[in-house]
Amino acid sequence: MAQPSATSLNEAIAQVAADVDALFDELLAVPDDPRQRLFEAMRHAAIGGGKRLRPLLVVASASIFNVARSYAVRAGTAVEAIHVYSLVHDDLPCMDDDDMRRGKPTVHKAFDEATAVLAGDSLHALAFEILADPATHPDPFTRGEMIATLATASGPDGMAGGQMMDLEAEKSNFDLPTVTRLQALKTGALIAASVEIGAILGHVAPEGRTHLRGYARDIGLAFQIVDDIMDVEGDEALAGKALGKDADAGKATFVSLMGLDRAKQQAEMLVEQAISHLASYGHEADLLRAIARYVLERDR
Amino acid sequence: MAQPSATSLNEAIAQVAADVDALFDELLAVPDDPRQRLFEAMRHAAIGGGKRLRPLLVVASASIFNVARSYAVRAGTAVEAIHVYSLVHDDLPCMDDDDMRRGKPTVHKAFDEATAVLAGDSLHALAFEILADPATHPDPFTRGEMIATLATASGPDGMAGGQMMDLEAEKSNFDLPTVTRLQALKTGALIAASVEIGAILGHVAPEGRTHLRGYARDIGLAFQIVDDIMDVEGDEALAGKALGKDADAGKATFVSLMGLDRAKQQAEMLVEQAISHLASYGHEADLLRAIARYVLERDR
């Protein structure tokens, strides 16, 4: 099977990043009234940062089913809005208390805490505004399915629930199954939702999404294992944020529980397994395959 | 025109409050895992408090069009989840820094700040989970319209935008038009969405909602004027929260800009005007009329 070159993956990443930035820029036009500061904080958080993995996954998954790119970009931007709001709230002093994110000051540092809370809340609402808009897909059933998927993936049974477990991790001694569950919720749920939303846009019935779900589960877990490895081995300048914080906080991670070598092997195994879930697809899934390999190599 | 007795309004309030509590209780069953604290914080915020004005408005508006009560209660609970999340975040130390809410300690006091941020975020997601669920309405188009309405009313062009203006109000000298706009966003948008969602459940086309929108705009403004009056004249024990904070913070309010007497006249005039918007409806709108009068008398 032909593999897309690193160049074509890089092109796909750059194109998705440009499209997401352009859509955020359009949606977050700064009004000439006292809400200016709120929109500026939302723009600071949302525009020009990150590898846009989640929108990339929506686009890659949707492209298997020949979905119009503009739909996938809009839906992907909705998922990214959720991801960005979670970063803004996660960075708050009462949460992880981070000063830098994506190489820039965090929102509460560049603005203030109250503005950061509201900017996060506003990006959260924006995600559902985007998905509920007929421009994101003309079929209301498709929009509704995407909204249900994203709300569940981001709420207490998904991302927010995982963040709560993460807060508890400082006080508890979590074992490997519990850390795996924590990460499946905290980062896995939104990554899985990204792939799922691509299939929803492609009108794939739930029973036809089994392989894609397996793929998403495996890359989500690999992604987090690599994150834990980078937290130990990474370069703060490249990462654009502080590293080593989990270890300092005494939290159990994949690296602390498995050791560096086994963690690396496990991540590689998961990526191979993720790709094997795509065996029933041809070249149309090559971008998803390239993304799986990229998860191992990203500098985030 | 016969008016519903105070008793029937009180019965409607009690019934809606019981239904909303029962639904939150069902949706927020505490899991036996490390997310327990998150669900307990959500329950602390969501269950057993407030007059449930927004669900009451959804139920009253929907009842004009003979909508099944269970749909209206579910949709109303979604609006209430948004309202409750906004209270949890608003009470945070970096925002209004309040210790008491609805006669109980605020979430960050009863739990901690990080849990309050996550509980608010989780209630935010829950609102859209409820609306996207076919149990809330079998027609996906109706669900999508409710979701778009709620997302817009709660985001930067609605409630969150109004909260940002409210933060700026401490630094600026807002005039009456600006304070009116602030309140139209901060509390008016969600009140208007409640009435609108009742009409959406009733399959009323947008052009048929003009009178209801006029009603909602007027009671929303009256509600906030009464709030400002109570902030000066109210009883903290009855209100279940600290009062007089706006005046202390030097914020312009309807009372500071108009004086107490004119503010009271204005609120009464708006309630009469709200009721006059319902002239084309018969007894089926009596509950909405009773709610308008109640806005003047509530102890919140």
Interface residues (C-beta under 8 A of the other chain):
Chain A: D33 P34 R35 R37 L38 F39 M42 Y85 S86 H89 L92 C94 M95 D112 E113 A114 T115 V117 L118 G120 D121 S122 H124 A125 L126 F128 E129 L131 A132 D133 P140 F141 R143 G144 I147 A148 L150 A151 T152 S154 G155 P156 G158 A160 G161 Q163 M164 M165 L167 E168 A169 S172 F174 T178 R181 L182
Chain B: D33 P34 R35 R37 L38 F39 M42 Y85 S86 H89 L92 C94 M95 D112 E113 A114 T115 V117 L118 G120 D121 S122 H124 A125 L126 F128 E129 L131 A132 D133 P140 F141 R143 G144 I147 A148 L150 A151 T152 S154 G155 P156 G158 A160 G161 Q163 M164 M165 L167 E168 A169 S172 F174 T178 R181 L182
